[in-house]
């Protein structure tokens, strides 16, 4: 988890006023089986120009070292443009939470559903046929009406 907490530890956001709600949130996550290896917090104000405030990557540099982060299966999920910018800066996928367009059930589905497909290629003297059938997607192809699968087919 990485978060910007403007002025944490100052009069505007005393540490003890932050800790209670934050710890409760972490307990709720843990009760649902969600555990974080690290919680990275930037306490600086935007005007301070630090290197650890999202979308900058200073706090996540150890995670960006070769082999530490599985970029194909890692995401930044947040509700602000800076979260998506952080994902871009890290070279991973960003999902911008929005109650209307990308809610938690939809995010959960995106994270847990893996697209499966069957792939067949046949080459003869006259033709080359390459077919991919996506088993977990809805849609159609150019040659068939909408079906339970998406089909990508090229014939040469």
C-alpha positions in Angstrom: 0.0 0.0 0.0 1.3 3.5 -0.9 -0.5 6.6 0.3 0.0 10.4 0.4 -1.0 11.7 3.8 -0.5 15.5 3.6 1.2 16.9 6.7 1.1 13.6 8.7 2.6 14.3 12.1 1.9 18.0 12.0 -0.9 20.1 13.7 -3.1 19.6 10.6 -2.9 15.8 10.8 -1.5 14.6 14.1 0.0 11.1 14.1 -2.3 9.9 16.9 -5.4 11.1 15.0 -4.3 9.2 11.9 -3.3 6.0 13.6 -6.7 5.0 15.0 -8.7 5.1 11.7 -5.7 3.7 9.8 -5.3 0.8 12.1 -9.0 0.0 11.9 -8.9 0.1 8.2 -5.9 -2.4 8.2 -7.8 -4.7 10.6 -10.8 -4.7 8.2 -8.6 -5.5 5.3 -6.9 -8.3 7.3 -10.3 -9.7 8.4 -11.1 -10.2 4.7 -7.8 -11.9 3.9 -6.1 -8.8 2.5 -2.7 -8.3 3.9 0.0 -5.8 2.9 3.7 -6.6 2.9 4.4 -2.9 3.4 2.5 0.3 4.0 4.4 3.2 2.4 3.4 6.7 3.5 4.5 10.0 2.2 3.8 12.6 4.9 4.8 15.6 2.9 2.7 18.4 1.6 2.6 18.9 -2.2 4.4 22.2 -1.8 7.5 20.5 -0.2 8.5 19.0 -3.5 9.7 15.6 -2.0 10.6 12.6 -4.1 8.3 10.2 -2.3 5.0 11.7 -3.1 2.9 9.9 -5.6 3.2 9.8 -8.6 6.9 9.9 -8.0 8.5 6.5 -7.4 11.0 7.0 -4.5 8.9 5.0 -2.0 8.6 2.1 -4.4 12.1 2.0 -5.8 13.0 -1.3 -3.9 10.0 -2.9 -5.6 11.1 -1.7 -9.0 14.4 -3.6 -8.9 14.7 -6.4 -11.4 12.8 -9.5 -10.4 11.1 -8.1 -7.3 7.8 -7.0 -8.8 5.7 -9.2 -11.2 4.7 -6.4 -13.5 2.3 -8.5 -15.5 0.3 -9.2 -12.3 0.7 -6.0 -10.3 -1.6 -3.1 -10.2 -2.0 0.3 -8.7 -5.6 0.9 -7.6 -6.6 4.4 -6.6 -9.2 7.1 -7.0 -6.9 9.9 -8.3 -5.0 10.7 -11.4 -1.7 10.6 -9.4 -2.4 6.9 -8.7 -2.7 6.1 -12.4 0.4 8.2 -13.1 2.3 6.2 -10.5 1.2 3.0 -12.2 2.6 4.4 -15.5 5.8 5.4 -13.8 6.1 1.9 -12.4 5.3 0.2 -15.7 2.3 -1.6 -14.4 -1.5 -1.4 -14.9 -3.4 1.3 -13.1 -7.1 0.9 -12.2 -8.9 4.1 -11.3 -11.7 3.4 -8.8 -14.9 5.2 -9.5 -18.3 4.4 -7.9 -20.1 4.7 -11.2 -17.6 3.4 -13.8 -15.1 1.1 -12.0 -16.5 0.0 -8.7 -15.0 -2.6 -6.2 -16.9 -5.6 -7.6 -15.7 -4.8 -11.1 -12.1 -4.3 -9.9 -12.3 -7.6 -8.1 -13.5 -9.3 -11.2 -10.7 -7.8 -13.3 -8.1 -8.9 -10.7 -9.3 -12.5 -10.3 -10.6 -13.4 -13.7 -8.0 -14.8 -16.1 -8.8 -15.0 -19.8 -8.4 -18.5 -21.1 -8.1 -19.2 -24.8 -7.5 -22.0 -27.3 -5.1 -21.4 -30.1 -4.9 -23.5 -33.3 -2.7 -22.9 -36.2 -2.8 -24.9 -39.4 -0.5 -24.4 -42.3 -0.9 -26.1 -45.6 0.6 -25.5 -49.1 -2.4 -23.3 -49.9 -3.4 -21.7 -46.7 -2.4 -20.6 -43.3 -5.2 -20.6 -40.6 -4.6 -19.1 -37.2 -7.5 -19.2 -34.8 -7.7 -18.0 -31.2 -10.9 -18.6 -29.2 -11.2 -16.7 -26.0 -13.1 -18.9 -23.6 -14.0 -16.4 -20.9 -15.0 -13.4 -23.0 -18.3 -12.4 -24.4 -18.5 -11.1 -27.9 -18.6 -12.2 -31.5 -16.5 -12.5 -34.6 -16.9 -11.0 -38.0 -18.3 -14.3 -39.3 -20.7 -15.3 -36.5 -23.3 -13.5 -34.3 -22.4 -12.7 -30.7 -21.6 -15.9 -28.7 -20.2 -16.9 -25.4 -16.7 -16.6 -26.8 -14.7 -14.1 -28.8 -13.0 -15.5 -31.8 -10.0 -14.1 -33.6 -9.3 -15.8 -36.9 -7.0 -15.0 -39.8 -6.7 -17.0 -43.0 -3.9 -16.4 -45.4 
